[in-house]
Amino acid sequence: MTFGSKSRGGWFGLAIALSAATAFSGAASAEDVPESLFTSVGHVKVETAVDGLNYPWSLVFLPDGEMLVSEKHPGRLRRISKSGKISPPIKGLPENIYAKGNGGLQGLALDPDFKTNHRVYFAFAEHDEDSPENAALSVARGTLGEDRLTDVEILFRQGPRFEDDREFGGRLAFLPDGTLLVMTGDRYQHELVQDTSNTLGKVIRINRDGSVPDDNPFVGKDGYDPRIYSLGHRNIGGGIVNPDTGKLWVEEFGPIGGDEINVVEPGKNYGWPLANWGVHYTLQDIPDPPTRPDLTAPIYFWNPSVSPSGMIFYTGDEFPGWKNSLVVGGLASQSATHLTLQGERVISDERMDFGVRIRDVAQGPDGAIYLLTDEAAPNGRILRLTLEKPTAETQAASTLETTKQ
């Protein structure tokens, strides 16, 4: 991990660098993505499994091996066959999707009983019917058919709404008990995050029908929205439940620097904007987490920022050396990062550079790792990563690369 300097001059240079990275993000072409990467487990083969998508945001695998992908803009849901064919847009989505800036169709999750009920949960930025620029994050569910969603119902609406297209959050995950976690952004309203009466910068826990679980940490507590599971989050870019412990792990965008990984526990406050390892965009300092022992500090952070996105706990057999570790997407860093864990500690950080923004990470039923590139059509792609089987030539190349390091 690089900690970086929090001096005014150091952060000013970093701010310019990050602005330049953002300005040119998404400019990579298909030819710019490497065909293979040398990593700690050997050469990783990189293939384009699917192309022609428009800002793909979230990917889930259906039980039959097909994929379901959300396109942030203009807010479309696609089914992708095992041969890579993209379906026409699936019908039945809400008509008032706010597809601007960070908003659009976002996180996807399959019902724990999907094989029998075919329910899909999705997060989206929803604009007010009477005020198209007034938007907030919403979560709905519907029953997936061959070409449409039916029985669509809204389960959660973030409040309050704002005329702003930034930081909606939008990742979804199920806990082992079948309750749904909704990860919200702060909508750039930093001063409201510590207000427990709203749902900005929070992890929300609801039942599958949208009702409030009786054992939520703030049920019955004055001044608290009872759906709150944890608070003090800035903008959660990725979230996944650890299959071994059942705890939610999230990554959050920092301001300038200070991107975080947090292990979320019910009722805890993760500090934003009271403490962070970065600095504000105004270059105003933020107290470091150790100065606020009353708040829960991240288990890991990045300086400079990587802009973390989707993440997985890898459990497959294709990369045996990466079992039970994290793979994290990166937007500004145009990368995916492999993080080796020891319990709830990150002990190594290995960056894989793709030259293109990575929005989501998924593990396929084949054990391969799939990445969504954050690009407009026709460049929006799904990349498939597999481990190249060693040959005499690749073994010699690996030996040479290792000697150079």
C-alpha positions as CSV (number, residue, x, y, z in Angstrom):
1,M,0.0,0.0,0.0
2,T,1.2,3.5,-0.8
3,F,0.4,6.0,2.0
4,G,1.4,9.2,0.2
5,S,1.9,12.6,1.7
6,K,-0.9,14.7,3.0
7,S,1.0,17.9,2.5
8,R,-0.7,20.6,0.5
9,G,1.8,20.6,-2.3
10,G,1.8,16.8,-2.6
11,W,-2.0,16.6,-2.7
12,F,-2.2,19.4,-5.3
13,G,0.0,17.5,-7.7
14,L,-2.0,14.3,-7.0
15,A,-5.3,16.2,-7.7
16,I,-4.0,17.3,-11.1
17,A,-2.9,13.8,-11.9
18,L,-6.3,12.4,-10.9
19,S,-8.1,15.0,-13.0
20,A,-6.0,14.1,-16.0
21,A,-6.7,10.4,-15.4
22,T,-10.4,11.1,-15.2
23,A,-10.4,13.3,-18.3
24,F,-8.9,10.5,-20.5
25,S,-10.7,7.6,-18.8
26,G,-12.5,5.3,-21.2
27,A,-10.3,6.2,-24.1
28,A,-8.7,2.8,-24.4
29,S,-9.6,0.7,-27.4
30,A,-9.9,-3.1,-27.5
31,E,-6.4,-3.4,-28.8
32,D,-5.0,-1.5,-25.7
33,V,-6.1,-4.3,-23.3
34,P,-3.1,-6.7,-22.7
35,E,-3.5,-10.2,-24.0
36,S,-1.7,-11.6,-20.9
37,L,-0.4,-10.3,-17.6
38,F,2.4,-11.6,-15.5
39,T,1.3,-12.1,-11.9
40,S,2.3,-14.0,-8.8
41,V,0.5,-17.1,-10.0
42,G,1.9,-16.9,-13.5
43,H,0.7,-15.6,-16.8
44,V,-3.0,-14.6,-16.8
45,K,-4.7,-14.8,-20.2
46,V,-7.0,-11.9,-21.0
47,E,-9.8,-12.4,-23.6
48,T,-12.8,-10.4,-24.7
49,A,-15.7,-12.6,-23.9
50,V,-18.4,-10.1,-24.9
51,D,-18.3,-6.6,-26.6
52,G,-20.8,-4.0,-27.7
53,L,-22.2,-3.0,-24.3
54,N,-22.8,0.5,-23.1
55,Y,-21.3,1.3,-19.7
56,P,-21.9,-2.1,-18.2
57,W,-22.2,-1.8,-14.4
58,S,-23.0,-5.1,-12.8
59,L,-22.7,-8.7,-13.8
60,V,-24.4,-11.8,-12.2
61,F,-24.3,-15.4,-13.5
62,L,-27.6,-17.2,-13.9
63,P,-27.8,-20.9,-12.8
64,D,-27.7,-22.1,-16.4
65,G,-24.4,-20.2,-17.0
66,E,-25.9,-17.3,-18.9
67,M,-25.1,-13.7,-17.7
68,L,-27.3,-10.9,-16.7
69,V,-25.7,-7.4,-17.1
70,S,-26.9,-4.0,-16.3
71,E,-26.0,-1.1,-18.6
72,K,-25.8,2.1,-16.5
73,H,-26.7,4.3,-19.5
74,P,-29.4,4.5,-20.7
75,G,-30.6,2.1,-18.1
76,R,-30.9,-1.3,-19.8
77,L,-30.8,-4.9,-18.6
78,R,-29.3,-7.6,-20.9
79,R,-29.2,-11.3,-20.9
80,I,-26.0,-12.8,-22.5
81,S,-26.0,-16.4,-23.8
82,K,-23.1,-18.8,-23.1
83,S,-22.0,-18.2,-26.6
84,G,-21.7,-14.4,-25.9
85,K,-24.8,-13.3,-27.8
86,I,-26.4,-10.1,-26.3
87,S,-30.1,-10.1,-26.0
88,P,-32.3,-7.1,-26.9
89,P,-33.0,-4.9,-23.8
90,I,-35.1,-6.8,-21.3
91,K,-38.5,-5.2,-21.0
92,G,-40.4,-4.2,-17.8
93,L,-37.8,-1.9,-16.1
94,P,-39.1,1.3,-14.5
95,E,-39.5,4.1,-17.1
96,N,-38.1,6.8,-14.8
97,I,-34.5,5.7,-14.6
98,Y,-32.2,8.7,-14.2
99,A,-29.4,7.9,-16.6
100,K,-27.0,10.8,-16.1
101,G,-23.5,11.0,-14.5
102,N,-23.2,8.3,-11.9
103,G,-26.8,7.5,-12.2
104,G,-28.5,4.8,-14.2
105,L,-29.2,1.1,-13.9
106,Q,-26.7,-0.2,-11.4
107,G,-26.3,-3.1,-9.0
108,L,-27.9,-6.6,-9.6
109,A,-28.5,-9.5,-7.2
110,L,-30.3,-12.8,-7.6
111,D,-32.8,-13.9,-5.0
112,P,-31.3,-16.7,-2.8
113,D,-34.2,-18.8,-4.1
114,F,-33.8,-17.7,-7.7
115,K,-34.0,-21.2,-9.1
116,T,-37.6,-21.5,-7.9
117,N,-38.9,-17.9,-7.9
118,H,-36.7,-16.3,-10.7
119,R,-36.6,-13.0,-8.8
120,V,-33.9,-10.4,-9.6
121,Y,-33.2,-7.4,-7.5
122,F,-31.8,-4.2,-9.1
123,A,-30.7,-0.8,-8.0
124,F,-31.2,2.3,-10.1
125,A,-31.2,6.1,-9.9
126,E,-34.9,7.1,-10.0
127,H,-36.0,10.6,-10.9
128,D,-39.1,12.3,-9.6
129,E,-42.0,12.1,-12.0
130,D,-42.7,15.8,-11.5
131,S,-39.0,16.9,-11.5
132,P,-36.8,14.9,-13.9
133,E,-33.5,16.3,-12.4
134,N,-34.5,15.4,-8.8
135,A,-33.1,11.9,-8.3
136,A,-32.3,9.3,-5.7
137,L,-31.2,5.6,-5.5
138,S,-34.0,3.1,-5.5
139,V,-34.1,-0.7,-5.3
140,A,-36.7,-2.9,-6.9
141,R,-37.3,-6.6,-7.6
142,G,-39.0,-8.4,-10.5
143,T,-39.6,-11.8,-11.9
144,L,-37.2,-12.6,-14.8
145,G,-38.7,-14.2,-17.9
146,E,-37.1,-14.8,-21.2
147,D,-37.3,-11.2,-22.4
148,R,-39.0,-9.2,-19.7
149,L,-39.4,-8.5,-16.0
150,T,-42.8,-8.9,-14.5
151,D,-44.3,-8.1,-11.1
152,V,-41.8,-5.2,-10.6
153,E,-42.1,-3.6,-7.2
154,I,-40.1,-0.9,-5.5
155,L,-38.6,-2.0,-2.1
156,F,-36.5,1.0,-1.1
157,R,-36.1,4.6,-2.0
158,Q,-33.2,6.6,-0.6
159,G,-34.0,10.0,0.9
160,P,-33.8,12.8,0.6
161,R,-33.6,13.4,-3.2
162,F,-31.2,16.0,-4.8
163,E,-30.7,17.6,-8.2
164,D,-27.2,16.1,-8.5
165,D,-25.9,13.2,-10.6
166,R,-23.1,12.0,-8.3
167,E,-22.5,9.2,-5.8
168,F,-25.6,7.1,-5.8
169,G,-23.8,3.9,-4.5
170,G,-25.9,1.0,-5.8
171,R,-24.3,-2.3,-4.9
172,L,-26.5,-5.1,-3.5
173,A,-25.7,-8.2,-1.5
174,F,-27.6,-10.9,0.5
175,L,-26.6,-11.9,4.0
176,P,-26.7,-15.6,4.8
177,D,-30.0,-15.1,6.6
178,G,-31.6,-14.0,3.3
179,T,-31.9,-10.3,4.2
180,L,-30.9,-7.7,1.5
181,L,-28.1,-5.1,2.0
182,V,-28.3,-1.9,-0.1
183,M,-25.1,0.2,-0.2
184,T,-25.9,3.8,-0.7
185,G,-23.7,6.8,-1.6
186,D,-23.7,10.2,0.1
187,R,-25.0,12.1,-3.0
188,Y,-22.2,14.6,-2.3
189,Q,-24.1,15.8,0.7
190,H,-21.2,15.2,3.1
191,E,-22.7,17.1,6.0
192,L,-25.8,14.8,6.0
193,V,-24.0,11.5,6.3
194,Q,-23.9,11.5,10.1
195,D,-27.6,12.4,10.3
196,T,-29.2,9.1,11.3
197,S,-32.7,10.1,10.2
198,N,-31.8,9.8,6.5
199,T,-30.3,7.0,4.3
200,L,-27.3,8.9,2.7
201,G,-24.0,7.2,3.1
202,K,-25.4,4.2,4.8
203,V,-25.7,0.4,4.4
204,I,-29.4,-0.5,4.5
205,R,-30.7,-3.9,5.6
206,I,-34.2,-4.9,4.5
207,N,-36.2,-8.1,4.1
208,R,-36.7,-9.4,0.6
209,D,-40.2,-7.7,0.5
210,G,-38.8,-4.4,1.6
211,S,-39.9,-4.6,5.3
212,V,-37.6,-3.9,8.2
213,P,-36.0,-6.8,10.0
214,D,-36.8,-6.8,13.7
215,D,-33.1,-7.3,14.7
216,N,-31.7,-4.3,12.8
217,P,-29.4,-2.4,15.1
218,F,-31.4,0.8,15.3
219,V,-35.0,-0.5,15.4
220,G,-37.0,1.5,17.9
221,K,-34.2,4.0,18.6
222,D,-35.3,7.7,18.4
223,G,-33.8,9.7,15.5
224,Y,-32.7,6.7,13.5
225,D,-34.1,5.3,10.3
226,P,-34.8,1.6,11.3
227,R,-33.4,0.3,8.0
228,I,-29.9,1.5,8.8
229,Y,-27.4,-1.3,9.2
230,S,-24.2,0.8,9.3
231,L,-23.3,4.5,8.7
232,G,-20.5,6.9,7.9
233,H,-19.9,5.7,4.3
234,R,-18.9,8.0,1.5
235,N,-19.7,6.1,-1.7
236,I,-19.5,2.4,-1.8
237,G,-18.1,1.1,-5.1
238,G,-18.1,-2.6,-4.3
239,G,-19.5,-4.9,-1.7
240,I,-19.5,-8.6,-1.2
241,V,-20.4,-11.0,1.7
242,N,-17.4,-13.1,2.9
243,P,-18.5,-16.7,2.2
244,D,-16.6,-17.9,5.3
245,T,-17.7,-15.4,7.9
246,G,-21.0,-14.0,6.5
247,K,-19.8,-10.4,7.0
248,L,-20.1,-7.7,4.4
249,W,-16.9,-6.3,3.0
250,V,-17.1,-3.0,1.1
251,E,-14.8,-0.6,-0.7
252,E,-15.4,3.1,-0.6
253,F,-14.3,6.0,-2.8
254,G,-12.3,8.4,-0.7
255,P,-12.0,12.1,-1.7
256,I,-8.4,12.8,-2.8
257,G,-6.8,9.6,-1.6
258,G,-8.2,7.6,1.3
259,D,-10.1,4.9,-0.7
260,E,-11.1,2.3,1.9
261,I,-11.9,-1.4,2.5
262,N,-14.2,-1.8,5.5
263,V,-15.5,-4.9,7.2
264,V,-19.1,-3.9,8.0
265,E,-20.7,-4.8,11.3
266,P,-24.2,-3.9,12.4
267,G,-24.5,-0.6,14.2
268,K,-20.9,0.6,13.5
269,N,-20.0,4.1,12.3
270,Y,-17.3,4.1,9.6
271,G,-16.4,7.7,10.0
272,W,-17.2,9.7,6.8
273,P,-16.7,12.7,6.8
274,L,-15.3,12.9,10.3
275,A,-12.2,10.8,9.6
276,N,-10.4,9.6,6.5
277,W,-6.9,8.9,5.2
278,G,-7.3,11.4,2.3
279,V,-8.0,15.1,2.0
280,H,-11.0,17.1,0.7
281,Y,-11.0,18.3,-2.9
282,T,-10.5,21.8,-1.5
283,L,-7.2,20.4,-0.1
284,Q,-8.6,20.9,3.4
285,D,-7.2,18.2,5.7
286,I,-9.4,15.4,7.2
287,P,-8.6,14.0,10.6
288,D,-6.9,10.6,10.3
289,P,-8.9,7.6,11.6
290,P,-6.6,7.0,14.7
291,T,-7.6,10.4,16.0
292,R,-11.2,9.2,16.3
293,P,-11.2,5.9,18.2
294,D,-15.0,6.2,18.6
295,L,-15.3,5.5,14.9
296,T,-14.5,2.3,13.0
297,A,-11.3,2.6,11.0
298,P,-10.8,0.8,7.6
299,I,-8.8,-2.4,7.5
300,Y,-7.0,-1.1,4.4
301,F,-6.7,2.1,2.4
302,W,-5.1,3.4,-0.8
303,N,-3.2,6.6,-1.3
304,P,-3.2,7.7,-4.1
305,S,-6.8,6.6,-5.0
306,V,-7.6,3.6,-7.2
307,S,-11.3,4.4,-7.4
308,P,-12.4,0.9,-6.3
309,S,-15.4,-0.8,-8.0
310,G,-16.8,-4.3,-7.9
311,M,-15.1,-7.0,-5.9
312,I,-15.2,-10.7,-5.3
313,F,-13.9,-13.3,-2.8
314,Y,-12.3,-15.7,-5.2
315,T,-13.3,-19.3,-4.4
316,G,-12.7,-21.1,-7.8
317,D,-10.1,-23.6,-9.0
318,E,-8.8,-21.7,-12.1
319,F,-6.5,-19.6,-9.9
320,P,-5.7,-22.0,-7.0
321,G,-3.1,-19.5,-5.6
322,W,-5.8,-16.8,-5.2
323,K,-8.3,-18.9,-3.3
324,N,-10.0,-17.0,-0.4
325,S,-8.5,-13.7,-1.5
326,L,-10.0,-10.5,-2.9
327,V,-10.0,-9.3,-6.5
328,V,-11.0,-5.6,-6.7
329,G,-11.8,-3.5,-9.8
330,G,-10.4,0.0,-10.3
331,L,-11.7,2.9,-12.3
332,A,-9.2,5.8,-12.2
333,S,-6.4,3.2,-11.7
334,Q,-7.7,1.3,-14.8
335,S,-6.8,-1.9,-13.1
336,A,-7.9,-4.9,-11.1
337,T,-6.1,-5.7,-7.8
338,H,-5.5,-9.0,-6.1
339,L,-5.4,-8.7,-2.3
340,T,-4.0,-11.5,-0.2
341,L,-5.7,-11.8,3.2
342,Q,-4.8,-13.1,6.6
343,G,-8.1,-13.1,8.4
344,E,-9.4,-9.5,8.2
345,R,-6.0,-8.1,7.3
346,V,-4.6,-7.3,3.8
347,I,-1.0,-8.6,3.6
348,S,-0.3,-8.0,0.0
349,D,-1.6,-5.8,-2.9
350,E,-0.9,-6.9,-6.5
351,R,-2.0,-4.5,-9.3
352,M,-3.0,-5.8,-12.8
353,D,-3.1,-2.9,-15.3
354,F,-5.6,-3.1,-18.1
355,G,-5.4,0.5,-19.5
356,V,-9.2,0.8,-19.2
357,R,-11.6,1.5,-16.3
358,I,-12.9,-1.7,-14.6
359,R,-16.4,-1.3,-13.2
360,D,-17.2,-4.8,-11.9
361,V,-15.7,-8.2,-11.1
362,A,-17.4,-11.5,-11.1
363,Q,-16.5,-15.2,-10.7
364,G,-17.9,-17.5,-13.4
365,P,-19.1,-21.0,-12.9
366,D,-16.0,-22.1,-14.8
367,G,-13.7,-20.5,-12.1
368,A,-12.6,-17.7,-14.6
369,I,-12.6,-14.1,-13.4
370,Y,-14.8,-11.7,-15.5
371,L,-14.4,-8.0,-15.6
372,L,-16.7,-5.3,-16.9
373,T,-15.0,-2.3,-18.7
374,D,-16.6,1.1,-18.0
375,E,-16.9,2.2,-21.7
376,A,-19.5,3.4,-24.0
377,A,-20.8,1.2,-26.8
378,P,-19.4,-0.4,-28.9
379,N,-16.4,-0.7,-26.6
380,G,-18.1,-1.8,-23.4
381,R,-16.8,-5.3,-22.8
382,I,-16.7,-8.3,-20.6
383,L,-13.1,-9.5,-20.2
384,R,-12.4,-13.2,-19.2
385,L,-9.3,-14.0,-17.2
386,T,-7.8,-17.5,-17.0
387,L,-4.5,-18.9,-16.0
388,E,-2.3,-19.8,-18.9
389,K,-1.1,-23.4,-18.7
390,P,2.7,-23.3,-18.5
391,T,4.8,-24.3,-21.5
392,A,8.5,-24.4,-21.9
393,E,8.4,-20.9,-23.5
394,T,6.2,-19.3,-20.9
395,Q,8.2,-20.9,-18.1
396,A,11.4,-19.4,-19.5
397,A,9.6,-16.0,-19.8
398,S,8.4,-16.2,-16.2
399,T,11.9,-17.0,-15.0
400,L,13.3,-14.0,-16.9
401,E,10.5,-11.7,-15.5
402,T,11.1,-12.9,-12.0
403,T,14.9,-12.3,-12.3
404,K,14.2,-8.7,-13.4
405,Q,12.1,-7.9,-10.3
